């Protein structure tokens, strides 16, 4: 891994007069952003043998919204937390790098086992509702890929997922999403567009919950991403000032150097990228179609709170988007003699509350649920979950996101194009890389995307 400066790499330093790059045996790929999207795409590109990736990161550390904190022997995840059955690619890399996983343990919702909370909902038995959900989900996702059915599909995927579940008479699945969506920061059932809920709530996720297979990296997500970055060309502390793109490649200018690439991959938030791009009308539309919901993470020491299970969620904070600011989830990470109590991670959907107001609300919420905050160790307000505007979906947002891929030698990945979850991002990147391989192998002139 390289840290800033004029270091060597697959991006070729050029003088100000040179404006084109030439495709050679290995496509020189500039990846902007060293979060999960950028690092996983770069690693896949490296493994393919067809690309020579260089990752450029603005911050001095890699990992994006993955941030692990160490309190003695306790590792607390302030950002990215868990792996599921869907994290196949990440788990392979973890094994190769010698990173072990530990089970989350017992999960409760409203003081009962989570699936007891789900099964207590009205309607048909949970298994039948689950099968119906998976059938309807598959049919709708297939319709999105059909030109003849796209218009009707857009109307369904644009509606709040709660309305879609009600239309299919799936009340138990609605309760499942209180945990699967809201407590993890992925929106409320009364506001989250159906497409974004269905992308995350898959068969893998259902099986993960049913068999209690949620896990966390023993040494933390931050350490994992740092170790993965060490296997590639990654430059941190890079400030990009401009990007000039054409069908022939891209020129990235930073405060330190100028680099030429055959292609670039934007793996940061679209609104941030548009500050140094000259965005097309389509790229501007995508950025304007997103509303970030945010997530307020805190690490606290609490007295007289639960210690017989590992995580807890609260339905009264997850049922409606009117309940922002309340405590949606908490995880017990262990006892610290040095800190004098149990250490907990907590999550709140911030809404319009200030950080100070959220910290005060947190104290009240913990007290309401039977504990007392003796100390807040730290907190972080994340720019989180880019929720699609419903009207934008009806206006063709998904089609636009597909159409911008490969234009002007530019490819896109990240939470806006797939989902906030690392597993979704990796799956998206695997499909994206296959498209990129076809594109550069079959059309070396690169007159336009496939």
C-alpha positions as CSV (number, residue, x, y, z in Angstrom):
1,X,0.0,0.0,0.0
2,X,1.3,3.5,-0.9
3,X,0.6,6.6,1.2
4,X,0.1,9.7,-1.0
5,X,2.9,11.4,-2.9
6,X,4.3,10.5,-6.3
7,X,4.5,6.8,-6.0
8,X,4.6,4.3,-8.8
9,X,1.6,2.2,-9.8
10,X,-0.6,1.2,-12.6
11,X,-1.8,4.7,-13.1
12,X,0.8,6.4,-15.4
13,X,2.1,9.8,-14.4
14,X,1.6,12.2,-17.4
15,X,2.5,15.8,-18.2
16,X,-0.3,18.4,-18.4
17,X,-0.2,18.2,-22.2
18,X,-1.1,14.5,-22.5
19,X,-4.8,13.8,-22.5
20,X,-5.2,10.2,-23.6
21,X,-4.3,6.8,-22.3
22,X,-3.7,3.6,-24.4
23,X,-5.3,0.3,-23.7
24,X,-2.6,-2.4,-23.3
25,X,-2.5,-6.0,-22.1
26,X,-3.8,-4.9,-18.7
27,X,-6.5,-2.3,-18.5
28,X,-5.2,0.4,-16.2
29,X,-8.0,1.0,-13.7
30,X,-8.2,3.9,-11.4
31,X,-10.5,3.2,-8.4
32,X,-11.6,6.2,-6.5
33,X,-12.4,5.4,-2.9
34,X,-10.9,2.8,-0.6
35,X,-14.1,1.8,1.2
36,X,-15.6,-1.7,0.9
37,X,-16.8,-0.9,-2.7
38,X,-13.4,0.4,-4.0
39,X,-11.2,-2.2,-2.3
40,X,-13.4,-5.2,-3.2
41,X,-13.7,-4.1,-6.9
42,X,-9.9,-3.5,-7.0
43,X,-9.2,-6.9,-5.5
44,X,-11.5,-8.6,-8.0
45,X,-9.9,-6.7,-10.8
46,X,-6.5,-7.7,-9.6
47,X,-7.5,-11.4,-9.3
48,X,-9.0,-11.4,-12.8
49,X,-5.5,-10.8,-14.3
50,X,-7.0,-8.4,-16.9
51,X,-6.7,-5.2,-14.9
52,X,-4.0,-3.3,-13.1
53,X,-5.9,-1.3,-10.5
54,X,-4.7,1.6,-8.4
55,X,-6.9,2.8,-5.6
56,X,-7.0,6.5,-4.6
57,X,-8.4,7.4,-1.2
58,X,-8.9,10.9,0.3
59,X,-8.6,9.8,3.9
60,X,-5.4,8.6,5.6
61,X,-7.0,5.3,6.3
62,X,-8.9,2.7,4.3
63,X,-12.2,1.0,5.1
64,X,-14.8,3.8,4.5
65,X,-17.7,3.2,6.8
66,X,-15.9,0.3,8.5
67,X,-14.4,1.5,11.7
68,X,-13.2,-0.8,14.5
69,X,-12.3,0.6,17.9
70,X,-10.2,-1.3,20.5
71,X,-10.8,-1.0,24.2
72,X,-8.3,-3.4,25.7
73,X,-9.3,-6.8,24.5
74,X,-12.7,-5.6,23.3
75,X,-13.2,-4.8,19.6
76,X,-16.2,-2.6,18.9
77,X,-17.5,-2.0,15.4
78,X,-18.6,1.6,15.1
79,X,-19.6,1.2,11.4
80,X,-19.8,-2.1,9.4
81,X,-20.7,-4.8,11.9
82,X,-21.7,-8.2,10.7
83,X,-21.3,-11.0,8.1
84,X,-24.1,-13.2,6.9
85,X,-24.3,-16.2,4.6
86,X,-24.2,-13.8,1.7
87,X,-20.7,-12.6,2.5
88,X,-19.1,-15.4,0.6
89,X,-16.4,-13.4,-1.2
90,X,-15.4,-11.4,1.9
91,X,-15.2,-14.6,4.0
92,X,-12.9,-16.1,1.4
93,X,-10.6,-13.1,1.6
94,X,-10.7,-13.3,5.4
95,X,-9.7,-16.9,5.3
96,X,-6.8,-16.2,3.0
97,X,-5.6,-13.3,5.2
98,X,-6.0,-15.3,8.4
99,X,-9.0,-13.4,9.8
100,X,-11.3,-15.4,12.0
101,X,-15.0,-14.8,12.7
102,X,-16.9,-15.0,16.0
103,X,-20.7,-15.6,16.3
104,X,-22.8,-12.7,17.4
105,X,-24.7,-14.9,19.8
106,X,-28.2,-14.5,21.2
107,X,-30.4,-11.9,19.6
108,X,-33.5,-10.5,21.1
109,X,-36.2,-8.2,19.9
110,X,-38.5,-6.6,22.6
111,X,-36.9,-9.0,25.1
112,X,-37.9,-12.2,23.2
113,X,-35.9,-14.3,20.7
114,X,-36.0,-12.5,17.4
115,X,-37.9,-15.1,15.4
116,X,-40.4,-15.5,18.2
117,X,-41.1,-11.8,17.7
118,X,-41.5,-12.4,13.9
119,X,-43.7,-15.5,14.3
120,X,-46.0,-13.7,16.7
121,X,-47.3,-11.6,13.8
122,X,-50.7,-12.1,12.2
123,X,-51.6,-14.1,9.1
124,X,-50.3,-17.4,7.7
125,X,-47.4,-19.3,9.4
126,X,-44.1,-17.7,8.9
127,X,-42.7,-20.5,6.7
128,X,-45.6,-20.0,4.2
129,X,-45.2,-16.2,4.3
130,X,-41.5,-16.6,3.8
131,X,-41.9,-18.8,0.7
132,X,-44.5,-16.4,-0.7
133,X,-42.2,-13.5,-0.1
134,X,-39.3,-15.2,-1.9
135,X,-41.5,-16.1,-4.8
136,X,-42.9,-12.5,-5.2
137,X,-39.4,-11.0,-4.7
138,X,-37.9,-13.2,-7.4
139,X,-40.8,-12.3,-9.8
140,X,-40.4,-8.6,-9.2
141,X,-36.6,-8.6,-9.5
142,X,-36.9,-10.5,-12.8
143,X,-39.5,-8.0,-14.1
144,X,-37.0,-5.2,-13.5
145,X,-34.7,-6.8,-16.1
146,X,-37.5,-7.1,-18.6
147,X,-38.0,-4.3,-21.1
148,X,-41.6,-5.1,-21.6
149,X,-42.4,-5.3,-17.9
150,X,-40.2,-2.5,-16.6
151,X,-42.8,0.3,-16.4
152,X,-45.2,-1.8,-14.3
153,X,-42.2,-3.1,-12.2
154,X,-41.1,0.5,-11.5
155,X,-44.5,1.3,-9.9
156,X,-44.0,-1.6,-7.5
157,X,-40.4,-1.1,-6.6
158,X,-40.9,2.7,-6.0
159,X,-43.6,2.1,-3.4
160,X,-42.6,1.8,0.3
161,X,-41.9,-1.8,1.1
162,X,-44.5,-1.8,3.8
163,X,-47.2,-1.1,1.2
164,X,-45.8,-3.9,-1.0
165,X,-45.8,-6.3,1.9
166,X,-49.4,-5.3,2.8
167,X,-50.5,-5.8,-0.8
168,X,-49.1,-9.4,-0.7
169,X,-50.5,-10.0,2.8
170,X,-47.1,-10.6,4.4
171,X,-47.4,-9.1,8.0
172,X,-44.8,-11.4,9.5
173,X,-42.3,-10.3,6.9
174,X,-43.0,-6.8,7.8
175,X,-42.0,-7.6,11.4
176,X,-38.8,-9.4,10.1
177,X,-37.9,-6.1,8.3
178,X,-38.1,-4.2,11.6
179,X,-34.8,-5.9,12.5
180,X,-33.4,-6.6,9.0
181,X,-34.0,-3.0,7.7
182,X,-34.5,-0.4,10.4
183,X,-32.4,-1.6,13.3
184,X,-29.4,-1.9,10.9
185,X,-30.0,1.6,9.5
186,X,-31.5,0.6,6.1
187,X,-34.6,2.7,6.4
188,X,-38.2,2.2,7.7
189,X,-40.8,0.0,6.1
190,X,-43.1,2.9,5.6
191,X,-40.6,4.9,3.6
192,X,-37.9,2.6,2.1
193,X,-38.5,1.8,-1.6
194,X,-39.3,-1.8,-2.2
195,X,-36.4,-2.3,-4.5
196,X,-33.9,-1.4,-1.8
197,X,-35.5,-3.6,0.8
198,X,-35.7,-6.6,-1.6
199,X,-32.0,-6.3,-2.6
200,X,-31.0,-6.8,1.1
201,X,-33.7,-9.2,2.4
202,X,-32.8,-12.3,0.4
203,X,-32.9,-16.0,1.1
204,X,-29.4,-15.8,2.5
205,X,-30.4,-13.2,5.0
206,X,-33.5,-15.2,6.1
207,X,-31.4,-18.3,6.5
208,X,-28.8,-16.4,8.4
209,X,-31.3,-15.2,10.9
210,X,-33.1,-18.5,11.1
211,X,-29.9,-20.4,11.9
212,X,-28.3,-17.6,13.9
213,X,-25.3,-17.4,11.6
214,X,-24.5,-13.7,12.1
215,X,-20.8,-13.2,12.8
216,X,-18.2,-10.5,13.4
217,X,-14.4,-10.4,12.5
218,X,-12.4,-11.2,15.6
219,X,-9.7,-8.6,14.8
220,X,-12.2,-6.1,13.4
221,X,-13.3,-4.9,10.0
222,X,-10.8,-2.1,9.9
223,X,-7.9,-4.5,10.3
224,X,-9.3,-6.7,7.6
225,X,-9.6,-3.9,5.0
226,X,-6.2,-2.7,5.9
227,X,-4.7,-6.1,5.3
228,X,-6.6,-6.5,2.0
229,X,-5.3,-3.1,0.9
230,X,-1.7,-4.2,1.6
231,X,-2.1,-6.7,-1.3
232,X,-2.8,-4.0,-3.8
233,X,-1.6,-0.5,-5.0
234,X,-3.5,1.9,-2.7
235,X,-2.7,5.5,-2.2
236,X,-4.2,7.3,0.8
237,X,-4.3,11.0,1.6
238,X,-5.0,11.8,-2.0
239,X,-7.0,15.0,-2.9
240,X,-8.4,14.8,-6.4
241,X,-8.8,18.2,-8.0
242,X,-10.2,17.2,-11.4
243,X,-11.0,14.3,-13.7
244,X,-11.0,14.6,-17.5
245,X,-12.8,11.7,-19.2
246,X,-13.3,10.5,-22.8
247,X,-13.9,7.2,-24.6
248,X,-10.1,6.9,-24.7
249,X,-9.6,6.9,-20.9
250,X,-9.4,9.3,-18.0
251,X,-6.9,11.8,-16.6
252,X,-7.0,12.2,-12.8
253,X,-5.3,15.3,-11.4
254,X,-4.5,15.4,-7.7
255,X,-2.7,18.0,-5.6
256,X,0.5,16.0,-6.1
257,X,0.5,14.4,-9.5
258,X,-1.4,13.6,-12.7
259,X,-2.4,10.0,-13.5
260,X,-3.7,8.4,-16.7
261,X,-6.0,5.4,-16.7
262,X,-7.8,3.4,-19.4
263,X,-10.8,3.4,-17.1
264,X,-11.9,4.7,-13.8
265,X,-14.4,3.3,-11.2
266,X,-16.2,5.8,-9.0
267,X,-16.7,4.0,-5.6
268,X,-17.7,7.0,-3.5
269,X,-21.0,8.9,-3.1
270,X,-22.2,10.3,-6.4
271,X,-22.6,13.8,-4.9
272,X,-19.0,13.8,-3.7
273,X,-17.7,12.5,-7.1
274,X,-19.6,15.2,-9.0
275,X,-17.5,17.9,-7.2
276,X,-14.4,17.0,-9.2
277,X,-16.1,15.4,-12.3
278,X,-17.8,17.4,-15.0
279,X,-21.0,15.4,-14.5
280,X,-23.2,14.5,-17.4
281,X,-27.0,15.1,-17.1
282,X,-27.5,11.4,-16.2
283,X,-24.8,11.6,-13.5
284,X,-26.3,14.7,-12.0
285,X,-29.8,13.1,-12.0
286,X,-28.5,10.1,-10.1
287,X,-26.9,12.3,-7.4
288,X,-30.1,14.3,-7.1
289,X,-32.2,11.1,-6.7
290,X,-30.7,10.1,-3.4
291,X,-31.6,11.0,0.2
292,X,-29.1,9.9,2.8
293,X,-30.8,8.7,5.9
294,X,-27.9,8.7,8.3
295,X,-27.0,6.5,11.3
296,X,-25.8,7.6,14.8
297,X,-23.5,5.1,16.3
298,X,-22.3,5.4,19.9
299,X,-20.2,3.3,22.3
300,X,-21.2,3.5,25.9
301,X,-20.5,2.0,29.3
302,X,-23.8,1.2,31.1
303,X,-24.7,-0.1,34.5
304,X,-27.4,-2.7,35.4
305,X,-28.2,-3.5,31.8
306,X,-28.6,-6.8,30.0
307,X,-25.6,-9.2,30.0
308,X,-27.3,-12.6,29.3
309,X,-27.6,-12.1,25.6
310,X,-25.7,-10.2,22.9
311,X,-28.0,-7.9,21.0
312,X,-31.4,-6.3,21.4
313,X,-33.7,-4.4,19.1
314,X,-36.8,-2.4,19.9
315,X,-39.9,-2.5,17.7
316,X,-41.3,0.8,19.1
317,X,-38.4,2.6,17.4
318,X,-38.5,0.6,14.2
319,X,-42.2,0.6,13.2
320,X,-42.5,4.1,11.9
321,X,-40.3,6.8,10.4
322,X,-41.9,9.2,12.8
323,X,-39.8,7.7,15.6
324,X,-36.4,8.9,14.5
325,X,-33.9,9.5,17.3
326,X,-35.0,6.6,19.4
327,X,-32.8,3.6,20.1
328,X,-33.3,1.0,17.4
329,X,-30.5,-1.5,18.3
330,X,-27.9,-2.2,20.9
331,X,-25.1,-4.8,21.0
332,X,-23.1,-5.9,24.1
333,X,-19.4,-6.2,23.2
334,X,-18.0,-7.3,26.6
335,X,-17.0,-6.3,30.1
336,X,-14.1,-3.9,30.6
337,X,-12.5,-3.8,34.1
338,X,-10.6,-0.7,33.1
339,X,-13.8,1.1,32.0
340,X,-15.7,-0.3,35.0
341,X,-18.6,-1.9,33.2
342,X,-20.2,-3.5,30.2
343,X,-19.4,-1.9,26.8
344,X,-22.3,-1.5,24.4
345,X,-22.7,-0.3,20.8
346,X,-25.9,1.6,20.2
347,X,-27.7,2.7,17.0
348,X,-30.2,5.5,16.3
349,X,-31.7,6.9,13.1
350,X,-30.8,10.6,13.6
351,X,-33.4,12.5,11.5
352,X,-33.0,16.2,12.2
353,X,-31.6,15.8,15.7
354,X,-28.2,17.3,16.5
355,X,-25.4,15.0,17.8
356,X,-25.8,16.5,21.3
357,X,-29.6,15.9,21.2
358,X,-29.0,12.3,20.1
359,X,-26.6,11.7,23.0
360,X,-29.1,13.0,25.4
361,X,-31.9,10.9,23.8
362,X,-29.7,7.9,24.1
363,X,-29.4,8.3,27.9
364,X,-33.2,8.5,28.2
365,X,-33.7,5.5,25.9
366,X,-31.2,3.3,27.8
367,X,-32.9,4.3,31.1
368,X,-36.3,3.5,29.6
369,X,-35.0,0.0,28.6
370,X,-33.6,-0.7,32.1
371,X,-30.0,0.5,32.1
372,X,-28.0,3.6,33.0
373,X,-25.4,5.2,30.9
374,X,-22.4,5.8,33.1
375,X,-20.1,7.0,30.2
376,X,-20.3,7.7,26.5
377,X,-16.9,6.7,25.0
378,X,-17.4,8.0,21.5
379,X,-20.0,8.5,18.8
380,X,-20.1,8.9,15.0
381,X,-22.8,10.3,12.8
382,X,-22.6,8.4,9.5
383,X,-23.7,9.6,6.1
384,X,-25.6,6.4,5.5
385,X,-28.1,4.5,3.3
386,X,-28.7,6.5,0.1
387,X,-32.5,6.1,-0.1
388,X,-33.9,6.4,-3.6
389,X,-36.6,9.0,-4.2
390,X,-39.8,7.3,-5.3
391,X,-40.4,9.8,-8.1
392,X,-36.9,9.3,-9.4
393,X,-37.5,5.5,-9.7
394,X,-40.6,6.2,-11.7
395,X,-38.6,8.6,-13.8
396,X,-36.1,5.9,-14.7
397,X,-33.4,6.0,-12.0
398,X,-32.5,2.3,-12.3
399,X,-32.3,2.4,-16.1
400,X,-30.1,5.5,-15.8
401,X,-27.8,3.8,-13.3
402,X,-27.4,0.9,-15.7
403,X,-26.8,3.2,-18.7
404,X,-24.0,5.3,-17.2
405,X,-21.8,2.3,-16.7
406,X,-18.9,2.5,-19.1
407,X,-19.7,5.9,-20.5
408,X,-16.6,8.1,-20.9
409,X,-14.5,5.2,-19.5
410,X,-16.3,5.5,-16.2
411,X,-17.8,2.7,-14.1
412,X,-19.8,3.1,-10.9
413,X,-20.1,1.0,-7.7
414,X,-20.9,1.5,-4.0
415,X,-24.0,1.7,-1.8
416,X,-26.0,4.0,-4.2
417,X,-25.7,1.4,-7.0
418,X,-26.2,-1.8,-5.0
419,X,-26.9,-1.5,-1.2
420,X,-25.2,-0.3,1.9
421,X,-24.4,-3.9,2.9
422,X,-20.9,-5.2,2.1
423,X,-22.2,-8.5,0.7
424,X,-24.5,-6.7,-1.8
425,X,-21.6,-4.4,-2.8
426,X,-19.3,-7.4,-3.5
427,X,-22.0,-9.3,-5.4
428,X,-22.6,-6.1,-7.5
429,X,-18.9,-5.8,-8.1
430,X,-18.5,-9.3,-9.3
431,X,-21.3,-8.7,-11.9
432,X,-19.8,-5.3,-12.8
433,X,-16.3,-6.8,-13.4
434,X,-17.7,-9.4,-15.8
435,X,-19.3,-6.6,-17.8
436,X,-16.1,-4.7,-17.8
437,X,-14.1,-7.7,-18.9
438,X,-16.5,-8.2,-21.8
439,X,-16.4,-4.6,-22.7
440,X,-12.6,-4.3,-22.9
441,X,-12.1,-7.7,-24.5
442,X,-14.7,-7.5,-27.2
443,X,-14.5,-3.8,-28.0
444,X,-11.0,-2.5,-27.7
445,X,-12.0,0.7,-29.5
446,X,-14.4,1.4,-26.6
447,X,-16.8,3.5,-28.6
448,X,-19.5,2.9,-26.0
449,X,-20.6,0.6,-23.3
450,X,-22.2,-2.8,-24.0
